[in-house]
Amino acid sequence: MCGGCGRGRSIGSGSEARDDGKGRHTGRNSRVTPRPAQQAESLRHVKKLSIIGGGSWGTALAIVLAPRFPVVRLWVYETDLASRMRASRENDVFLPGYQLPSHVEVTNELAVALEGAEVVLSVMPSHLVRTLYRQMLPFLNDSMVFVSATKGLENGSLLRASEVIREVLQNRMDPRVAVISGPTFAREVAGFEPTALVVASPDAALSECVQAAFSGPAFRLYASQDSIGVEIGGSIKNVVAIGAGVLHGLGLGYNASAALITRGLAEMTRLAVAMGGRAQTLSGLAGLGDLVLTCTGDLSRNRTVGVELAHGRKLDEIVSSMKMVAEGIKTTNAAVDLARRYSVEMPISEQMFQMLHFGISPREAIQRLMERSLKGE
């Protein structure tokens, strides 16, 4: 394994930096950052990437990262889909029309997918992170770097995806975990359209190593140490996007959309800061950037849910007709629970929760937001 990403002195020799709850990192070796030469060395030596999750986002990541890794294995849950992908080099269910590079190996066996992996990139829905990592555990070791691309929170525990990963692995190893998030539609990434996102870890050396390994001509990563802000932004924006879809479905205009996005950003930021994240993170790609994309783009699954609800369709009907998961539906539960835990006002999340789970109409949800007691911005 490379000097930058491996268990060498450059990232702590088994004594990883820790998040102090304010986005800063502490620890015996927390200030050691790889020099540019070390980063170049890390880029040269990290060769084996395993991607766990063959939906649209996992497939797009396999395509865009393939030029950076000589060995790429993509784990796909569905046996029949994996077989077709090996034959046609195309994910005809979740990302039709985009070809997998020839050296991307598609498998539905976790043991095969993880064999010899140096970087494990997990791209599963948030409610499956714990289950899948438990299944993966026999094939994992402490030489691996773990990168989560999941945008969501675990209901019940209210843990972020990176926290779930640590919890599952902590009895076996001290895992090095980074997260990636930002304004990313899978189709545009797979088409090598310019994309920028954030990689975050409390360990600066780890985030910079992943940044160097993943970045390419059309895929630019910015490094951060604020995993909390990045994951909260990537999760709560899906809830706000459902509201944006409601506005569009009701035929409301740009004024309403601009207000919803702005106030949605405010409540995302309040929660992230209360949990120990940085306000500035929510002003960046993983916050505002992803929020704007998800609230305005026609490719947004969460926005589509809101549109369809506003058109009168039932939630169960909408979900059963979708091939892919709209994370915002489940995240509303965790969002309102976190708001209560941290005593944070999150009125948009609350009304989306009421609409999704207690049957208030989309129009009434918007009306309740407008009729709240007046206050300062």
C-alpha positions as CSV (number, residue, x, y, z in Angstrom):
1,M,0.0,0.0,0.0
2,C,1.2,3.5,-0.7
3,G,2.9,5.8,1.8
4,G,0.0,8.3,1.8
5,C,-2.9,5.9,2.1
6,G,-1.3,3.0,3.8
7,R,-0.6,2.2,7.5
8,G,2.7,4.1,7.3
9,R,4.0,6.9,9.5
10,S,2.5,9.5,7.2
11,I,-1.0,8.9,8.6
12,G,-0.3,7.9,12.1
13,S,1.1,4.4,12.3
14,G,-2.1,3.0,13.9
15,S,-2.8,6.2,15.8
16,E,-5.4,7.9,13.7
17,A,-6.5,11.5,14.1
18,R,-9.8,12.0,15.8
19,D,-12.6,14.5,15.2
20,D,-13.0,16.7,18.2
21,G,-16.6,17.5,17.3
22,K,-15.8,20.9,15.7
23,G,-14.4,19.5,12.4
24,R,-10.8,19.7,13.8
25,H,-8.6,16.6,14.1
26,T,-6.4,15.7,17.1
27,G,-4.0,13.0,17.9
28,R,-0.3,12.2,18.2
29,N,0.3,12.4,14.5
30,S,-2.7,14.5,13.5
31,R,-0.6,17.3,11.9
32,V,1.5,15.1,9.7
33,T,0.4,15.8,6.1
34,P,1.9,14.0,3.1
35,R,4.2,16.1,1.0
36,P,3.4,16.5,-2.8
37,A,6.0,13.8,-3.6
38,Q,4.3,11.4,-1.1
39,Q,1.0,12.1,-2.7
40,A,2.3,11.4,-6.2
41,E,3.8,8.2,-4.8
42,S,0.4,7.2,-3.3
43,L,-1.3,7.8,-6.6
44,R,1.2,5.6,-8.3
45,H,0.9,2.7,-5.9
46,V,-2.9,2.5,-5.2
47,K,-4.0,0.1,-7.9
48,K,-6.9,-2.0,-6.6
49,L,-10.3,-0.5,-6.2
50,S,-13.4,-2.4,-5.0
51,I,-16.8,-0.7,-5.5
52,I,-19.7,-2.2,-3.4
53,G,-23.0,-1.2,-5.0
54,G,-24.0,-1.5,-8.6
55,G,-26.8,1.1,-8.8
56,S,-26.5,4.2,-11.0
57,W,-24.0,5.9,-8.8
58,G,-21.8,2.9,-8.2
59,T,-21.7,2.2,-11.9
60,A,-20.9,5.8,-12.7
61,L,-18.1,5.8,-10.2
62,A,-16.7,2.6,-11.8
63,I,-16.7,4.3,-15.2
64,V,-15.1,7.6,-14.1
65,L,-12.5,6.0,-11.8
66,A,-11.5,3.2,-14.1
67,P,-8.8,5.3,-15.8
68,R,-7.2,5.9,-12.3
69,F,-7.1,2.2,-11.2
70,P,-5.6,-0.7,-13.1
71,V,-7.9,-3.1,-11.1
72,V,-11.5,-2.2,-10.5
73,R,-14.1,-4.7,-9.2
74,L,-17.8,-3.8,-9.0
75,W,-20.1,-5.7,-6.8
76,V,-23.7,-5.9,-8.0
77,Y,-26.4,-7.4,-5.7
78,E,-28.6,-8.8,-8.5
79,T,-27.1,-12.1,-9.9
80,D,-28.9,-11.7,-13.3
81,L,-27.9,-8.1,-13.7
82,A,-24.3,-8.9,-12.9
83,S,-24.3,-11.6,-15.5
84,R,-25.8,-9.2,-18.2
85,M,-23.3,-6.5,-17.2
86,R,-20.4,-8.9,-17.7
87,A,-21.7,-9.8,-21.2
88,S,-22.9,-6.4,-22.4
89,R,-20.6,-4.1,-20.3
90,E,-23.8,-2.0,-19.6
91,N,-26.0,-1.6,-16.5
92,D,-29.3,-1.8,-18.4
93,V,-31.4,-1.3,-15.3
94,F,-29.8,1.6,-13.4
95,L,-27.6,3.3,-16.0
96,P,-28.4,2.3,-19.5
97,G,-26.5,3.7,-22.4
98,Y,-23.1,3.9,-20.6
99,Q,-20.3,1.3,-21.2
100,L,-18.1,-0.1,-18.5
101,P,-14.4,-0.1,-19.4
102,S,-13.1,-3.5,-20.3
103,H,-11.0,-4.0,-17.2
104,V,-13.9,-3.4,-14.7
105,E,-14.7,-6.8,-13.3
106,V,-18.4,-7.2,-12.4
107,T,-19.3,-9.8,-9.7
108,N,-22.1,-10.6,-7.2
109,E,-19.7,-12.3,-4.8
110,L,-18.4,-10.1,-2.0
111,A,-15.3,-12.3,-1.5
112,V,-14.3,-11.9,-5.1
113,A,-15.1,-8.1,-5.1
114,L,-12.9,-7.5,-2.1
115,E,-10.0,-9.8,-2.7
116,G,-6.8,-7.7,-2.6
117,A,-8.6,-4.4,-2.4
118,E,-6.7,-1.3,-1.3
119,V,-9.6,1.1,-1.5
120,V,-13.2,-0.1,-0.7
121,L,-15.7,2.4,-2.1
122,S,-19.2,1.7,-0.7
123,V,-22.2,3.0,-2.6
124,M,-25.1,1.3,-1.0
125,P,-28.4,2.9,0.3
126,S,-28.1,4.1,3.9
127,H,-30.4,1.4,5.3
128,L,-28.1,-1.3,3.9
129,V,-24.8,0.0,5.1
130,R,-24.7,-2.0,8.4
131,T,-26.0,-5.2,6.8
132,L,-23.6,-5.2,4.0
133,Y,-20.5,-4.3,6.1
134,R,-21.4,-7.1,8.4
135,Q,-21.4,-9.4,5.4
136,M,-18.2,-7.9,4.1
137,L,-16.4,-8.2,7.4
138,P,-14.7,-11.6,6.9
139,F,-13.0,-10.2,3.7
140,L,-11.8,-6.9,5.1
141,N,-8.5,-6.0,6.8
142,D,-6.8,-3.0,8.3
143,S,-4.6,-2.3,5.2
144,M,-7.7,-1.1,3.4
145,V,-9.0,2.4,3.0
146,F,-12.8,2.8,3.2
147,V,-14.6,5.5,1.3
148,S,-18.3,6.0,1.7
149,A,-20.4,7.5,-1.1
150,T,-23.7,6.9,0.7
151,K,-26.0,9.9,1.2
152,G,-28.3,9.2,4.1
153,L,-28.6,8.5,7.8
154,E,-29.4,5.2,9.6
155,N,-32.8,5.4,11.2
156,G,-33.0,4.3,14.8
157,S,-29.3,4.9,15.6
158,L,-29.3,8.2,13.7
159,L,-25.7,7.5,12.7
160,R,-24.0,8.8,9.6
161,A,-22.8,6.2,7.1
162,S,-19.1,6.6,8.1
163,E,-20.1,6.1,11.8
164,V,-22.0,2.9,10.9
165,I,-18.9,1.6,9.1
166,R,-16.7,2.4,12.1
167,E,-19.1,0.7,14.5
168,V,-19.2,-2.5,12.5
169,L,-15.5,-2.7,12.0
170,Q,-14.1,-1.4,15.3
171,N,-13.8,-4.7,17.0
172,R,-11.6,-6.0,14.2
173,M,-9.6,-3.0,13.2
174,D,-9.2,0.8,13.6
175,P,-10.7,1.6,10.2
176,R,-9.6,4.6,8.1
177,V,-12.8,6.0,6.7
178,A,-13.4,8.9,4.3
179,V,-16.6,10.2,2.7
180,I,-17.3,11.7,-0.7
181,S,-20.3,13.9,-1.5
182,G,-21.3,16.8,-3.7
183,P,-23.5,17.8,-6.6
184,T,-23.3,14.6,-8.7
185,F,-25.9,13.2,-11.1
186,A,-24.7,9.7,-12.1
187,R,-25.4,10.1,-15.8
188,E,-23.3,13.2,-16.1
189,V,-20.4,11.6,-14.2
190,A,-20.6,8.5,-16.4
191,G,-20.5,10.8,-19.4
192,F,-17.3,12.5,-18.1
193,E,-19.0,15.9,-17.8
194,P,-17.1,18.2,-15.5
195,T,-17.9,17.3,-11.8
196,A,-16.6,18.6,-8.5
197,L,-17.2,17.1,-5.1
198,V,-15.7,16.8,-1.6
199,V,-13.7,14.1,0.1
200,A,-13.7,14.4,3.9
201,S,-12.0,12.7,6.8
202,P,-10.8,14.0,10.2
203,D,-7.4,12.6,9.0
204,A,-6.2,15.3,6.6
205,A,-3.6,12.9,5.1
206,L,-6.3,10.3,4.3
207,S,-8.6,12.8,2.6
208,E,-5.7,14.2,0.6
209,C,-4.6,10.7,-0.5
210,V,-8.2,9.8,-1.7
211,Q,-8.3,13.2,-3.4
212,A,-5.1,12.5,-5.3
213,A,-6.2,8.9,-6.2
214,F,-9.7,9.8,-7.4
215,S,-9.3,13.1,-9.1
216,G,-9.1,13.2,-12.9
217,P,-9.7,15.5,-15.9
218,A,-13.5,15.5,-15.4
219,F,-13.7,14.5,-11.8
220,R,-12.3,17.0,-9.3
221,L,-12.2,16.4,-5.6
222,Y,-11.7,19.0,-2.8
223,A,-10.3,17.8,0.5
224,S,-11.9,18.5,3.8
225,Q,-11.6,17.4,7.4
226,D,-15.3,17.9,8.2
227,S,-17.0,14.6,7.7
228,I,-19.9,15.7,9.8
229,G,-20.8,18.7,7.6
230,V,-20.3,16.7,4.4
231,E,-22.5,13.8,5.4
232,I,-25.2,15.9,7.0
233,G,-25.3,18.1,3.9
234,G,-25.5,15.1,1.6
235,S,-28.3,13.6,3.7
236,I,-30.6,16.5,4.6
237,K,-30.6,18.0,1.1
238,N,-32.6,15.0,-0.1
239,V,-35.4,15.9,2.4
240,V,-35.4,19.5,1.1
241,A,-35.5,18.3,-2.5
242,I,-38.8,16.5,-1.8
243,G,-40.2,19.9,-0.8
244,A,-38.8,21.4,-4.0
245,G,-40.5,18.8,-6.0
246,V,-43.8,19.6,-4.2
247,L,-43.5,23.2,-5.2
248,H,-42.9,22.3,-8.8
249,G,-45.7,19.8,-8.9
250,L,-48.1,22.4,-7.5
251,G,-47.1,24.8,-10.2
252,L,-45.5,27.3,-7.9
253,G,-42.9,29.6,-9.2
254,Y,-39.3,30.7,-8.7
255,N,-39.9,32.8,-5.7
256,A,-41.1,29.8,-3.7
257,S,-38.3,27.6,-4.9
258,A,-35.6,30.1,-4.0
259,A,-37.1,30.6,-0.6
260,L,-37.3,26.8,0.0
261,I,-33.6,26.3,-1.0
262,T,-32.4,29.2,1.1
263,R,-34.3,28.1,4.2
264,G,-33.4,24.5,3.6
265,L,-29.8,25.5,3.6
266,A,-30.3,27.3,6.9
267,E,-31.7,24.3,8.6
268,M,-29.1,21.9,7.2
269,T,-26.4,24.3,8.5
270,R,-28.0,24.6,11.9
271,L,-28.1,20.8,12.3
272,A,-24.6,20.3,11.1
273,V,-23.1,22.9,13.4
274,A,-25.1,21.5,16.4
275,M,-23.5,18.1,15.6
276,G,-20.0,19.5,15.4
277,G,-19.7,20.3,11.7
278,R,-18.5,23.6,10.2
279,A,-20.9,26.2,8.8
280,Q,-18.6,26.9,5.9
281,T,-18.8,23.2,4.7
282,L,-22.6,23.7,4.1
283,S,-21.8,26.8,1.9
284,G,-19.7,24.6,-0.3
285,L,-20.1,21.7,-2.8
286,A,-21.4,19.2,-0.2
287,G,-24.0,21.6,1.1
288,L,-25.3,24.4,-1.1
289,G,-23.9,22.8,-4.3
290,D,-25.7,19.5,-3.8
291,L,-28.8,21.2,-2.5
292,V,-29.2,23.3,-5.6
293,L,-28.6,20.4,-7.9
294,T,-31.0,18.1,-6.1
295,C,-33.7,20.7,-5.8
296,T,-33.7,21.9,-9.4
297,G,-32.5,19.0,-11.6
298,D,-34.9,16.8,-13.4
299,L,-32.7,13.8,-12.7
300,S,-33.2,14.1,-9.0
301,R,-35.1,11.1,-7.6
302,N,-36.1,12.9,-4.4
303,R,-37.4,15.9,-6.3
304,T,-39.4,13.5,-8.5
305,V,-41.1,12.0,-5.3
306,G,-42.3,15.5,-4.4
307,V,-43.6,16.2,-7.8
308,E,-45.5,13.0,-7.9
309,L,-47.0,13.6,-4.5
310,A,-48.1,17.0,-5.5
311,H,-49.8,15.4,-8.5
312,G,-51.9,13.2,-6.2
313,R,-50.1,9.9,-6.3
314,K,-49.7,7.9,-3.2
315,L,-46.2,7.4,-1.7
316,D,-46.3,3.6,-1.9
317,E,-47.3,3.8,-5.5
318,I,-44.4,6.2,-6.3
319,V,-41.8,4.1,-4.4
320,S,-42.9,0.8,-6.1
321,S,-42.6,2.4,-9.5
322,M,-39.0,3.6,-8.9
323,K,-36.0,1.4,-9.8
324,M,-33.7,3.3,-7.5
325,V,-33.9,4.5,-3.9
326,A,-35.0,8.0,-3.0
327,E,-32.9,8.5,0.2
328,G,-34.9,11.5,1.3
329,I,-38.0,9.4,2.2
330,K,-36.2,7.4,4.9
331,T,-33.9,10.3,5.9
332,T,-36.9,12.5,7.0
333,N,-37.4,10.2,10.0
334,A,-33.7,10.6,11.1
335,A,-33.8,14.3,10.3
336,V,-36.7,15.1,12.7
337,D,-35.2,12.8,15.4
338,L,-31.8,14.6,15.1
339,A,-33.6,17.9,15.2
340,R,-35.2,17.0,18.5
341,R,-32.0,15.5,19.9
342,Y,-30.0,18.6,19.2
343,S,-32.9,21.1,19.8
344,V,-32.6,22.5,16.3
345,E,-35.5,24.0,14.4
346,M,-36.0,22.2,11.1
347,P,-39.5,23.1,9.9
348,I,-39.0,22.0,6.3
349,S,-37.9,18.5,7.4
350,E,-40.8,18.4,9.9
351,Q,-43.4,19.2,7.3
352,M,-41.9,16.7,4.8
353,F,-42.1,14.1,7.6
354,Q,-45.7,15.0,8.3
355,M,-46.6,14.8,4.6
356,L,-44.8,11.5,4.0
357,H,-45.8,9.6,7.1
358,F,-48.9,11.2,8.5
359,G,-50.9,12.0,5.3
360,I,-51.1,15.8,5.3
361,S,-51.4,17.1,1.8
362,P,-48.5,18.7,-0.1
363,R,-50.4,22.0,-0.3
364,E,-51.1,22.0,3.4
365,A,-47.4,21.2,4.2
366,I,-46.4,24.3,2.2
367,Q,-49.1,26.4,3.8
368,R,-47.9,25.4,7.3
369,L,-44.4,26.6,6.5
370,M,-45.7,30.0,5.3
371,E,-47.9,30.4,8.4
372,R,-45.3,29.7,11.1
373,S,-44.7,32.5,13.6
374,L,-42.7,35.4,12.3
375,K,-39.0,35.7,13.4
376,G,-35.7,37.1,12.3
377,E,-33.6,35.5,9.6
